[in-house]
Amino acid sequence: MERNVVIELQTLERMVLNWKSNYLSMRTPEGGDEFLAEDLREEITTHVAPFIRRLHEEGHLSLSEAHGFLEGCYGHVEDLRKLLIEGDEELWSIEDIAP
């Protein structure tokens, strides 16, 4: 894989991780925030997937590389969903709950 493609993929992955972190920071103590995972899925579908499709169509990524990358992105959606449903207490810092 070309170096510039690797850099693009790394940038996209950082973007997805930043979105995931941002959505996680919107979690409320009351719960019911699973819709945030769907918002992340929509971000990936709208912004990342078309770019990956173009990289594949232009011959920069094989089909398996494209699928693998998107599978990893959507894996972050499922991870976020689990964190939102479980309400993982460890993710709440003192600053988050202090008055």
Rosetta constraint file for C-alpha pairs under 8 A:
AtomPair CA 1 CA 5 HARMONIC 6.74 0.50
AtomPair CA 1 CA 6 HARMONIC 6.87 0.50
AtomPair CA 1 CA 60 HARMONIC 7.05 0.50
AtomPair CA 1 CA 61 HARMONIC 7.21 0.50
AtomPair CA 2 CA 6 HARMONIC 6.43 0.50
AtomPair CA 2 CA 60 HARMONIC 7.39 0.50
AtomPair CA 3 CA 7 HARMONIC 6.30 0.50
AtomPair CA 4 CA 8 HARMONIC 6.21 0.50
AtomPair CA 5 CA 9 HARMONIC 6.17 0.50
AtomPair CA 5 CA 60 HARMONIC 7.00 0.50
AtomPair CA 6 CA 10 HARMONIC 6.18 0.50
AtomPair CA 7 CA 11 HARMONIC 6.15 0.50
AtomPair CA 8 CA 12 HARMONIC 6.20 0.50
AtomPair CA 9 CA 13 HARMONIC 6.11 0.50
AtomPair CA 10 CA 14 HARMONIC 6.21 0.50
AtomPair CA 11 CA 15 HARMONIC 6.22 0.50
AtomPair CA 12 CA 16 HARMONIC 6.28 0.50
AtomPair CA 12 CA 48 HARMONIC 7.13 0.50
AtomPair CA 13 CA 17 HARMONIC 6.17 0.50
AtomPair CA 13 CA 73 HARMONIC 7.20 0.50
AtomPair CA 14 CA 18 HARMONIC 6.05 0.50
AtomPair CA 15 CA 19 HARMONIC 6.23 0.50
AtomPair CA 16 CA 20 HARMONIC 6.10 0.50
AtomPair CA 16 CA 44 HARMONIC 7.31 0.50
AtomPair CA 16 CA 73 HARMONIC 6.87 0.50
AtomPair CA 16 CA 76 HARMONIC 7.89 0.50
AtomPair CA 17 CA 21 HARMONIC 6.11 0.50
AtomPair CA 17 CA 76 HARMONIC 7.60 0.50
AtomPair CA 18 CA 22 HARMONIC 6.08 0.50
AtomPair CA 19 CA 23 HARMONIC 6.11 0.50
AtomPair CA 19 CA 40 HARMONIC 6.87 0.50
AtomPair CA 20 CA 24 HARMONIC 6.08 0.50
AtomPair CA 20 CA 40 HARMONIC 6.72 0.50
AtomPair CA 20 CA 76 HARMONIC 7.17 0.50
AtomPair CA 20 CA 77 HARMONIC 7.55 0.50
AtomPair CA 20 CA 80 HARMONIC 6.74 0.50
AtomPair CA 21 CA 25 HARMONIC 6.18 0.50
AtomPair CA 22 CA 26 HARMONIC 6.66 0.50
AtomPair CA 23 CA 27 HARMONIC 7.04 0.50
AtomPair CA 23 CA 36 HARMONIC 5.99 0.50
AtomPair CA 23 CA 37 HARMONIC 7.57 0.50
AtomPair CA 23 CA 40 HARMONIC 7.40 0.50
AtomPair CA 24 CA 36 HARMONIC 7.80 0.50
AtomPair CA 24 CA 80 HARMONIC 7.01 0.50
AtomPair CA 24 CA 84 HARMONIC 7.35 0.50
AtomPair CA 27 CA 31 HARMONIC 7.11 0.50
AtomPair CA 27 CA 33 HARMONIC 6.03 0.50
AtomPair CA 27 CA 84 HARMONIC 6.96 0.50
AtomPair CA 28 CA 32 HARMONIC 7.92 0.50
AtomPair CA 28 CA 33 HARMONIC 6.97 0.50
AtomPair CA 31 CA 84 HARMONIC 7.38 0.50
AtomPair CA 31 CA 85 HARMONIC 7.45 0.50
AtomPair CA 31 CA 87 HARMONIC 7.28 0.50
AtomPair CA 32 CA 84 HARMONIC 7.96 0.50
AtomPair CA 32 CA 85 HARMONIC 7.64 0.50
AtomPair CA 33 CA 84 HARMONIC 6.25 0.50
AtomPair CA 33 CA 85 HARMONIC 7.65 0.50
AtomPair CA 34 CA 38 HARMONIC 7.21 0.50
AtomPair CA 34 CA 81 HARMONIC 5.93 0.50
AtomPair CA 34 CA 84 HARMONIC 5.93 0.50
AtomPair CA 34 CA 85 HARMONIC 6.56 0.50
AtomPair CA 35 CA 39 HARMONIC 6.36 0.50
AtomPair CA 36 CA 40 HARMONIC 6.36 0.50
AtomPair CA 36 CA 81 HARMONIC 7.80 0.50
AtomPair CA 37 CA 41 HARMONIC 6.27 0.50
AtomPair CA 37 CA 77 HARMONIC 5.54 0.50
AtomPair CA 37 CA 78 HARMONIC 7.32 0.50
AtomPair CA 37 CA 80 HARMONIC 5.91 0.50
AtomPair CA 37 CA 81 HARMONIC 5.26 0.50
AtomPair CA 38 CA 42 HARMONIC 6.16 0.50
AtomPair CA 38 CA 77 HARMONIC 7.50 0.50
AtomPair CA 39 CA 43 HARMONIC 6.30 0.50
AtomPair CA 40 CA 44 HARMONIC 6.35 0.50
AtomPair CA 40 CA 77 HARMONIC 6.26 0.50
AtomPair CA 41 CA 45 HARMONIC 6.13 0.50
AtomPair CA 41 CA 74 HARMONIC 6.71 0.50
AtomPair CA 41 CA 77 HARMONIC 5.99 0.50
AtomPair CA 42 CA 46 HARMONIC 5.88 0.50
AtomPair CA 43 CA 47 HARMONIC 5.80 0.50
AtomPair CA 43 CA 48 HARMONIC 7.37 0.50
AtomPair CA 44 CA 48 HARMONIC 4.84 0.50
AtomPair CA 44 CA 49 HARMONIC 6.12 0.50
AtomPair CA 44 CA 73 HARMONIC 7.22 0.50
AtomPair CA 44 CA 74 HARMONIC 7.60 0.50
AtomPair CA 45 CA 49 HARMONIC 5.16 0.50
AtomPair CA 45 CA 50 HARMONIC 7.37 0.50
AtomPair CA 46 CA 50 HARMONIC 6.95 0.50
AtomPair CA 47 CA 51 HARMONIC 6.95 0.50
AtomPair CA 48 CA 52 HARMONIC 6.30 0.50
AtomPair CA 49 CA 53 HARMONIC 6.05 0.50
AtomPair CA 49 CA 70 HARMONIC 6.92 0.50
AtomPair CA 50 CA 54 HARMONIC 6.23 0.50
AtomPair CA 51 CA 55 HARMONIC 6.30 0.50
AtomPair CA 52 CA 56 HARMONIC 6.27 0.50
AtomPair CA 52 CA 66 HARMONIC 6.17 0.50
AtomPair CA 52 CA 70 HARMONIC 7.84 0.50
AtomPair CA 53 CA 57 HARMONIC 6.10 0.50
AtomPair CA 53 CA 66 HARMONIC 7.21 0.50
AtomPair CA 54 CA 58 HARMONIC 6.01 0.50
AtomPair CA 55 CA 59 HARMONIC 6.34 0.50
AtomPair CA 55 CA 60 HARMONIC 5.14 0.50
AtomPair CA 55 CA 61 HARMONIC 5.76 0.50
AtomPair CA 56 CA 60 HARMONIC 5.60 0.50
AtomPair CA 56 CA 61 HARMONIC 4.54 0.50
AtomPair CA 56 CA 62 HARMONIC 5.95 0.50
AtomPair CA 56 CA 63 HARMONIC 6.47 0.50
AtomPair CA 56 CA 66 HARMONIC 6.53 0.50
AtomPair CA 57 CA 61 HARMONIC 7.94 0.50
AtomPair CA 61 CA 65 HARMONIC 5.78 0.50
AtomPair CA 61 CA 66 HARMONIC 5.99 0.50
AtomPair CA 62 CA 66 HARMONIC 6.19 0.50
AtomPair CA 63 CA 67 HARMONIC 6.11 0.50
AtomPair CA 64 CA 68 HARMONIC 5.89 0.50
AtomPair CA 65 CA 69 HARMONIC 6.09 0.50
AtomPair CA 66 CA 70 HARMONIC 6.27 0.50
AtomPair CA 67 CA 71 HARMONIC 5.89 0.50
AtomPair CA 68 CA 72 HARMONIC 6.26 0.50
AtomPair CA 69 CA 73 HARMONIC 6.41 0.50
AtomPair CA 70 CA 74 HARMONIC 6.11 0.50
AtomPair CA 71 CA 75 HARMONIC 5.96 0.50
AtomPair CA 72 CA 76 HARMONIC 6.61 0.50
AtomPair CA 73 CA 77 HARMONIC 6.99 0.50
AtomPair CA 74 CA 78 HARMONIC 6.62 0.50
AtomPair CA 75 CA 79 HARMONIC 6.17 0.50
AtomPair CA 76 CA 80 HARMONIC 6.03 0.50
AtomPair CA 77 CA 81 HARMONIC 6.14 0.50
AtomPair CA 78 CA 82 HARMONIC 6.23 0.50
AtomPair CA 79 CA 83 HARMONIC 6.29 0.50
AtomPair CA 80 CA 84 HARMONIC 6.11 0.50
AtomPair CA 81 CA 85 HARMONIC 6.10 0.50
AtomPair CA 82 CA 86 HARMONIC 5.84 0.50
AtomPair CA 83 CA 87 HARMONIC 5.72 0.50
AtomPair CA 83 CA 88 HARMONIC 5.79 0.50
AtomPair CA 84 CA 88 HARMONIC 7.41 0.50
AtomPair CA 88 CA 92 HARMONIC 7.67 0.50
AtomPair CA 92 CA 96 HARMONIC 5.89 0.50
AtomPair CA 92 CA 97 HARMONIC 7.20 0.50
AtomPair CA 93 CA 97 HARMONIC 6.89 0.50
AtomPair CA 94 CA 98 HARMONIC 5.78 0.50
